[in-house]
Amino acid sequence: MCERATANSILDLLGNEYVRQILRLTSTEPMTPYELEAECDASLPTIYRRIETLTEYDLLTSELGSDGRAGECTRYRSALGEVDIELEDGEFTIRRRRRPDTG
């Protein structure tokens, strides 16, 4: 997990439209950055930046697969199963649970 992962940084991350789209899309099937680019209507550099951050925060996993054209490629799958947000004494606390199928 990312050392800089705080409640506020995770809330900020999940507030990003592309992050939410990537997590939503990859929760049903693994996808390549190119597939995510097309589905999210975002530039490839934007997709790669979001993938990098989501991977650092342990919210996205990668797996090597085949794309049927160029051979092997990396596909990404959402590792996020559940997020609990608690506010107590003026402080946010976030607990994340991984999807069971992502280890």
DSSP file (Angstrom, degrees, kcal/mol; ACC not computed):
  #  RESIDUE AA STRUCTURE BP1 BP2  ACC     N-H-->O    O-->H-N    N-H-->O    O-->H-N    TCO  KAPPA ALPHA  PHI   PSI    X-CA   Y-CA   Z-CA
    1    1 A M              0   0    0      0, 0.0    56,-0.2     0, 0.0     2,-0.1   0.000 360.0 360.0 360.0 147.2    0.0    0.0    0.0
    2    2 A C    >   -     0   0    0     54,-0.9     3,-1.6     1,-0.1    55,-0.0  -0.369 360.0-139.1 -62.4 132.2    1.1    3.5   -0.7
    3    3 A E  T 3  S+     0   0    0      1,-0.3    -1,-0.1    -2,-0.1    54,-0.0   0.785 103.2  55.4 -64.2 -27.1    2.9    5.2    2.2
    4    4 A R  T 3  S+     0   0    0      2,-0.0     2,-0.9     5,-0.0    -1,-0.3   0.330  75.9 126.2 -89.6   9.2    1.1    8.5    1.5
    5    5 A A    <   +     0   0    0     -3,-1.6     2,-0.3    51,-0.1     3,-0.0  -0.568  31.1 157.3 -73.9 104.9   -2.4    6.8    1.6
    6    6 A T     >  -     0   0    0     -2,-0.9     4,-2.4     1,-0.1     5,-0.2  -0.759  57.4-101.5-117.7 169.3   -4.4    8.8    4.1
    7    7 A A  H  > S+     0   0    0     85,-0.3     4,-2.4    -2,-0.3     5,-0.2   0.929 123.8  47.4 -56.7 -45.3   -8.1    9.1    4.5
    8    8 A N  H  > S+     0   0    0      1,-0.2     4,-2.6     2,-0.2    -1,-0.2   0.899 111.2  49.9 -65.7 -39.7   -8.0   12.5    2.8
    9    9 A S  H  > S+     0   0    0      2,-0.2     4,-2.3     1,-0.2    -1,-0.2   0.879 112.3  47.6 -68.6 -35.3   -5.8   11.3   -0.1
   10   10 A I  H  X S+     0   0    0     -4,-2.4     4,-2.7     2,-0.2    -2,-0.2   0.904 112.0  49.6 -70.4 -40.7   -8.1    8.3   -0.7
   11   11 A L  H  X S+     0   0    0     -4,-2.4     4,-0.9    -5,-0.2    -2,-0.2   0.921 112.6  48.0 -62.2 -42.5  -11.2   10.5   -0.6
   12   12 A D  H  < S+     0   0    0     -4,-2.6     3,-0.5     2,-0.2     4,-0.3   0.923 112.0  50.1 -61.9 -44.1   -9.5   12.9   -3.1
   13   13 A L  H >< S+     0   0    0     -4,-2.3     3,-1.7     1,-0.2     6,-0.2   0.936 110.4  48.2 -60.6 -47.9   -8.5    9.9   -5.3
   14   14 A L  H 3< S+     0   0    0     -4,-2.7    -1,-0.2     1,-0.3    -2,-0.2   0.657 100.7  68.0 -70.0 -14.0  -12.0    8.5   -5.4
   15   15 A G  T 3< S+     0   0    0     -4,-0.9     2,-0.4    -3,-0.5    -1,-0.3   0.577  78.6 100.6 -78.1  -9.5  -13.4   11.9   -6.2
   16   16 A N    <>  -     0   0    0     -3,-1.7     4,-2.2    -4,-0.3     5,-0.2  -0.654  69.8-143.8 -82.4 127.8  -11.8   11.7   -9.6
   17   17 A E  H  > S+     0   0    0     -2,-0.4     4,-2.2     1,-0.2     5,-0.1   0.888  99.5  48.7 -56.9 -44.7  -14.1   10.8  -12.4
   18   18 A Y  H  > S+     0   0    0      2,-0.2     4,-2.8     1,-0.2    -1,-0.2   0.879 109.0  53.5 -68.0 -36.8  -11.6    8.7  -14.4
   19   19 A V  H  > S+     0   0    0     -6,-0.2     4,-2.6     2,-0.2     5,-0.2   0.938 110.3  47.1 -60.3 -47.2  -10.6    6.8  -11.2
   20   20 A R  H  X S+     0   0    0     -4,-2.2     4,-2.5     1,-0.2    -2,-0.2   0.900 112.8  49.4 -63.0 -40.4  -14.2    5.9  -10.6
   21   21 A Q  H  X S+     0   0    0     -4,-2.2     4,-3.0     2,-0.2     5,-0.3   0.927 111.3  48.9 -64.3 -44.2  -14.6    4.8  -14.2
   22   22 A I  H  X S+     0   0    0     -4,-2.8     4,-2.5     1,-0.2    -2,-0.2   0.931 113.8  45.9 -61.7 -46.2  -11.5    2.7  -14.2
   23   23 A L  H  X S+     0   0    0     -4,-2.6     4,-0.6    -5,-0.2    55,-0.2   0.910 114.9  47.9 -63.8 -41.9  -12.5    1.0  -10.9
   24   24 A R  H >< S+     0   0    0     -4,-2.5     3,-0.7    -5,-0.2     4,-0.4   0.944 115.1  43.9 -63.9 -48.7  -16.1    0.4  -12.2
   25   25 A L  H >X S+     0   0    0     -4,-3.0     3,-1.0     1,-0.2     4,-1.0   0.894 114.9  47.6 -66.0 -41.3  -15.0   -1.0  -15.6
   26   26 A T  H 3< S+     0   0    0     -4,-2.5    52,-1.3    -5,-0.3    -1,-0.2   0.485  95.5  75.3 -82.9  -1.0  -12.2   -3.2  -14.2
   27   27 A S  T << S+     0   0    0     -3,-0.7    -1,-0.2    -4,-0.6    -2,-0.2   0.704 102.8  39.2 -79.2 -18.3  -14.5   -4.6  -11.5
   28   28 A T  T <4 S-     0   0    0     -3,-1.0    -2,-0.2    -4,-0.4    -1,-0.1   0.759 133.0  -7.8-100.0 -30.3  -16.3   -6.7  -14.1
   29   29 A E  S  < S-     0   0    0     -4,-1.0    -1,-0.4    47,-0.1    49,-0.1  -0.968  77.9 -92.8-162.1 149.8  -13.3   -7.8  -16.3
   30   30 A P        -     0   0    0      0, 0.0     2,-0.3     0, 0.0    47,-0.2  -0.393  46.8-167.3 -64.5 144.1   -9.6   -7.1  -16.6
   31   31 A M  B     -A   76   0A   0     45,-2.1    45,-3.0    -2,-0.1    -5,-0.0  -0.968  18.1-125.0-136.8 150.8   -8.9   -4.3  -19.2
   32   32 A T     >  -     0   0    0     -2,-0.3     4,-2.4    43,-0.2     5,-0.2  -0.468  34.5-108.3 -83.8 162.4   -5.9   -2.9  -21.0
   33   33 A P  H  > S+     0   0    0      0, 0.0     4,-2.4     0, 0.0     5,-0.1   0.863 121.4  54.6 -57.8 -34.7   -4.9    0.7  -20.8
   34   34 A Y  H  > S+     0   0    0      2,-0.2     4,-1.8     1,-0.2     5,-0.1   0.891 108.0  47.8 -68.0 -38.8   -6.1    1.0  -24.5
   35   35 A E  H  > S+     0   0    0      2,-0.2     4,-2.4     1,-0.2    -1,-0.2   0.909 113.0  48.9 -66.0 -41.1   -9.5   -0.4  -23.7
   36   36 A L  H  X S+     0   0    0     -4,-2.4     4,-2.9     1,-0.2     5,-0.2   0.881 106.7  56.7 -65.4 -37.9   -9.8    2.0  -20.7
   37   37 A E  H  X>S+     0   0    0     -4,-2.4     5,-1.3     1,-0.2     4,-1.0   0.931 111.7  42.5 -57.7 -46.1   -8.8    4.9  -22.9
   38   38 A A  H  <5S+     0   0    0     -4,-1.8    -2,-0.2     1,-0.2    -1,-0.2   0.916 117.7  44.9 -68.6 -43.7  -11.6    4.2  -25.3
   39   39 A E  H  <5S+     0   0    0     -4,-2.4    -2,-0.2     1,-0.2    -1,-0.2   0.860 118.8  41.4 -70.1 -36.3  -14.2    3.5  -22.6
   40   40 A C  H  <5S-     0   0    0     -4,-2.9    -1,-0.2    -5,-0.2    -2,-0.2   0.580  98.7-132.9 -88.7 -10.2  -13.3    6.5  -20.4
   41   41 A D  T  <5 +     0   0    0     -4,-1.0     2,-0.3    -5,-0.2    -3,-0.2   0.937  64.1 128.4  54.1  48.4  -12.9    8.9  -23.3
   42   42 A A      < -     0   0    0     -5,-1.3    -1,-0.2    -6,-0.2    -2,-0.1  -0.868  66.4 -92.1-128.4 161.0   -9.6   10.0  -21.8
   43   43 A S     >  -     0   0    0     -2,-0.3     4,-2.2     1,-0.1     5,-0.2  -0.385  35.0-117.1 -71.3 153.8   -6.1   10.4  -23.1
   44   44 A L  H  > S+     0   0    0      1,-0.2     4,-2.8     2,-0.2     5,-0.2   0.896 115.3  54.4 -60.1 -42.5   -3.7    7.4  -22.8
   45   45 A P  H  > S+     0   0    0      0, 0.0     4,-2.2     0, 0.0    -1,-0.2   0.893 108.1  50.6 -59.4 -37.0   -1.3    9.4  -20.5
   46   46 A T  H  > S+     0   0    0      2,-0.2     4,-2.3     1,-0.2    -2,-0.2   0.930 110.8  48.7 -63.7 -44.9   -4.3   10.3  -18.2
   47   47 A I  H  X S+     0   0    0     -4,-2.2     4,-2.8     1,-0.2     5,-0.2   0.929 111.3  49.6 -60.9 -46.3   -5.2    6.6  -18.0
   48   48 A Y  H  X S+     0   0    0     -4,-2.8     4,-2.5     1,-0.2    -1,-0.2   0.887 110.0  51.0 -62.7 -38.8   -1.6    5.6  -17.3
   49   49 A R  H  X S+     0   0    0     -4,-2.2     4,-2.2    -5,-0.2    -1,-0.2   0.925 112.7  45.7 -63.3 -43.8   -1.3    8.2  -14.5
   50   50 A R  H  X S+     0   0    0     -4,-2.3     4,-2.9     2,-0.2     5,-0.2   0.907 112.3  51.3 -66.8 -41.1   -4.6    6.9  -12.9
   51   51 A I  H  X S+     0   0    0     -4,-2.8     4,-2.4     2,-0.2     5,-0.2   0.927 109.7  50.5 -59.7 -45.7   -3.5    3.3  -13.2
   52   52 A E  H  X S+     0   0    0     -4,-2.5     4,-2.3     2,-0.2    -2,-0.2   0.926 113.8  44.0 -59.4 -46.5   -0.1    4.1  -11.6
   53   53 A T  H  X S+     0   0    0     -4,-2.2     4,-2.1     2,-0.2    -2,-0.2   0.930 113.3  50.0 -66.3 -45.8   -1.8    5.9   -8.7
   54   54 A L  H  <>S+     0   0    0     -4,-2.9     5,-3.1     1,-0.2     6,-0.9   0.870 111.9  49.3 -61.2 -36.7   -4.5    3.2   -8.2
   55   55 A T  H ><5S+     0   0    0     -4,-2.4     3,-1.4    -5,-0.2    -1,-0.2   0.908 109.1  52.1 -68.1 -42.5   -1.8    0.5   -8.2
   56   56 A E  H 3<5S+     0   0    0     -4,-2.3   -54,-0.9     1,-0.3    -2,-0.2   0.877 110.4  48.5 -59.6 -38.2    0.3    2.4   -5.7
   57   57 A Y  T 3<5S-     0   0    0     -4,-2.1    -1,-0.3   -56,-0.2    -2,-0.2   0.376 115.1-118.8 -84.4   3.8   -2.8    2.6   -3.4
   58   58 A D  T < 5S+     0   0    0     -3,-1.4    -3,-0.2     2,-0.2    -2,-0.1   0.824  83.5 117.7  62.2  33.9   -3.4   -1.1   -3.9
   59   59 A L  S   <S+     0   0    0     -5,-3.1    20,-2.4     1,-0.2    21,-0.9   0.458  71.6  43.1-104.4  -5.7   -6.8   -0.5   -5.5
   60   60 A L  E     -B   78   0A   0     -6,-0.9     2,-0.3    18,-0.3    18,-0.2  -0.999  67.0-161.1-141.5 137.4   -5.9   -2.0   -8.9
   61   61 A T  E     -B   77   0A   0     16,-3.1    16,-2.4    -2,-0.3     2,-0.3  -0.812  11.4-139.9-115.0 160.7   -4.0   -5.2   -9.7
   62   62 A S  E     -B   76   0A   0     -2,-0.3     2,-0.3    14,-0.2    14,-0.2  -0.884  16.0-178.4-120.6 152.8   -2.2   -6.2  -12.9
   63   63 A E  E     -B   75   0A   0     12,-2.4    12,-3.1    -2,-0.3     2,-0.4  -0.993  28.7-117.7-146.7 146.4   -2.0   -9.4  -14.8
   64   64 A L  E     +B   74   0A   0     -2,-0.3     2,-0.2    10,-0.2    10,-0.2  -0.704  48.5 147.6 -86.0 133.2   -0.3  -10.5  -17.9
   65   65 A G  E     -B   73   0A   0      8,-3.3     8,-3.1    -2,-0.4     2,-0.4  -0.778  45.1 -91.1-146.9-170.5   -2.6  -11.6  -20.7
   66   66 A S  E     -B   72   0A   0      6,-0.3     6,-0.2    -2,-0.2     8,-0.0  -0.921  14.7-163.9-115.2 139.3   -3.0  -11.7  -24.5
   67   67 A D        -     0   0    0      4,-2.4     5,-0.1    -2,-0.4    -1,-0.1   0.427  41.0-121.5-100.9   1.5   -4.8   -9.1  -26.5
   68   68 A G  S    S+     0   0    0      3,-0.4     4,-0.1     1,-0.1    -2,-0.0   0.290  98.8  53.1  81.8 -12.7   -5.1  -11.3  -29.6
   69   69 A R  S    S+     0   0    0      2,-0.3    -1,-0.1     0, 0.0     3,-0.1   0.739 116.3  20.6-116.3 -62.4   -3.2   -8.9  -31.8
   70   70 A A  S    S-     0   0    0      1,-0.3     2,-0.5     0, 0.0    -4,-0.0   0.343 101.2-120.1 -98.6   5.7    0.2   -7.9  -30.5
   71   71 A G  S    S+     0   0    0      2,-0.0    -4,-2.4     0, 0.0    -3,-0.4  -0.795  75.5  26.0  97.0-132.7    0.7  -10.8  -28.1
   72   72 A E  E     + B   0  66A   0     -2,-0.5     2,-0.3    -6,-0.2    -6,-0.3  -0.410  65.2 163.9 -75.3 144.1    1.2  -10.3  -24.4
   73   73 A C  E     - B   0  65A   0     -8,-3.1    -8,-3.3    -2,-0.1     2,-0.5  -0.970  38.1-103.8-150.6 163.2   -0.2   -7.2  -22.7
   74   74 A T  E     - B   0  64A   0     -2,-0.3     2,-0.3   -10,-0.2   -10,-0.2  -0.796  32.3-168.1 -94.4 131.2   -1.0   -6.0  -19.2
   75   75 A R  E     - B   0  63A   0    -12,-3.1   -12,-2.4    -2,-0.5     2,-0.4  -0.884   9.8-142.8-115.2 150.3   -4.6   -6.0  -18.0
   76   76 A Y  E     -AB  31  62A   0    -45,-3.0   -45,-2.1    -2,-0.3     2,-0.4  -0.901  12.4-170.1-118.8 143.2   -5.8   -4.3  -14.9
   77   77 A R  E     - B   0  61A   0    -16,-2.4   -16,-3.1    -2,-0.4   -50,-0.2  -0.989  31.1-107.9-132.2 139.5   -8.5   -5.4  -12.4
   78   78 A S  E     - B   0  60A   0    -52,-1.3   -18,-0.3    -2,-0.4   -19,-0.1  -0.451  24.8-172.6 -63.9 132.7  -10.1   -3.5   -9.6
   79   79 A A        +     0   0    0    -20,-2.4    20,-1.9    -2,-0.2     2,-0.5   0.408  52.1 110.7-102.1  -2.7   -8.9   -4.8   -6.2
   80   80 A L  E     +C   98   0B   0    -21,-0.9    18,-0.2    18,-0.2     3,-0.1  -0.622  29.6 159.5 -81.4 122.0  -11.4   -2.6   -4.3
   81   81 A G  E     -     0   0B   0     16,-2.9     2,-0.3    -2,-0.5    17,-0.2   0.781  65.1  -6.9-104.2 -43.6  -14.2   -4.6   -2.7
   82   82 A E  E     -C   97   0B   0     15,-1.8    15,-2.6     2,-0.0     2,-0.4  -0.994  50.8-157.1-157.3 146.1  -15.5   -2.2    0.0
   83   83 A V  E     -C   96   0B   0     -2,-0.3     2,-0.5    13,-0.2    13,-0.2  -0.996   7.7-166.0-128.9 126.4  -14.7    1.1    1.6
   84   84 A D  E     -C   95   0B   0     11,-2.8    11,-2.3    -2,-0.4     2,-0.5  -0.955   6.1-164.6-110.4 128.4  -15.9    2.1    5.0
   85   85 A I  E     -C   94   0B   0     -2,-0.5     2,-0.4     9,-0.2     9,-0.2  -0.954   7.7-177.1-115.2 127.8  -15.6    5.8    6.0
   86   86 A E  E     -C   93   0B   0      7,-2.9     7,-2.7    -2,-0.5     2,-0.5  -0.976  13.1-160.5-126.0 138.3  -15.9    6.9    9.6
   87   87 A L  E     +C   92   0B   0     -2,-0.4     2,-0.4     5,-0.2     5,-0.2  -0.968  24.5 158.4-118.2 115.7  -15.8   10.4   11.0
   88   88 A E  E >   -C   91   0B   0      3,-2.5     3,-1.7    -2,-0.5    -2,-0.1  -0.991  65.7  -8.5-142.3 130.5  -15.0   10.5   14.7
   89   89 A D  T 3  S-     0   0    0     -2,-0.4    -1,-0.1     1,-0.3     3,-0.1   0.850 128.5 -54.3  53.1  39.1  -13.7   13.5   16.7
   90   90 A G  T 3  S+     0   0    0      1,-0.2     2,-0.4     0, 0.0    -1,-0.3   0.554 116.3 108.7  78.6   7.8  -13.1   15.5   13.6
   91   91 A E  E <   -C   88   0B   0     -3,-1.7    -3,-2.5   -84,-0.0     2,-0.4  -0.955  60.7-137.6-122.3 136.5  -11.0   12.8   11.9
   92   92 A F  E     -C   87   0B   0     -2,-0.4     2,-0.4    -5,-0.2   -85,-0.3  -0.715  17.4-169.7 -86.7 139.8  -11.8   10.6    8.9
   93   93 A T  E     -C   86   0B   0     -7,-2.7    -7,-2.9    -2,-0.4     2,-0.4  -0.999   2.8-164.0-127.5 134.7  -10.8    7.0    9.0
   94   94 A I  E     -C   85   0B   0     -2,-0.4     2,-0.5    -9,-0.2    -9,-0.2  -0.971   5.4-168.9-122.4 132.8  -11.1    4.7    6.0
   95   95 A R  E     -C   84   0B   0    -11,-2.3   -11,-2.8    -2,-0.4     2,-0.4  -0.983  10.1-163.9-118.0 128.5  -11.0    1.0    5.9
   96   96 A R  E     -C   83   0B   0     -2,-0.5     2,-0.4   -13,-0.2   -13,-0.2  -0.887   4.3-161.6-112.7 142.7  -10.6   -0.8    2.6
   97   97 A R  E     -C   82   0B   0    -15,-2.6   -16,-2.9    -2,-0.4   -15,-1.8  -0.984  18.0-129.8-122.5 134.6  -11.3   -4.4    1.9
   98   98 A R  E     -C   80   0B   0     -2,-0.4   -18,-0.2   -18,-0.2   -19,-0.1  -0.410  31.7 -97.5 -76.4 154.8   -9.9   -6.2   -1.2
   99   99 A R    >   -     0   0    0    -20,-1.9     3,-1.7     1,-0.1     4,-0.2  -0.501  32.5-124.9 -65.0 140.7  -12.1   -8.2   -3.5
  100  100 A P  G >  S+     0   0    0      0, 0.0     3,-0.9     0, 0.0    -1,-0.1   0.815 108.2  58.4 -60.5 -30.2  -11.8  -11.9   -2.6
  101  101 A D  G 3  S+     0   0    0      1,-0.2    -2,-0.0     2,-0.1   -22,-0.0   0.408  98.9  59.7 -83.3   4.5  -10.8  -12.8   -6.1
  102  102 A T  G <         0   0    0     -3,-1.7    -1,-0.2   -23,-0.1    -3,-0.1   0.291 360.0 360.0-114.3   8.8   -7.7  -10.5   -6.1
  103  103 A G    <         0   0    0     -3,-0.9    -2,-0.1    -4,-0.2   -24,-0.0   0.442 360.0 360.0  85.1 360.0   -5.9  -12.0   -3.1
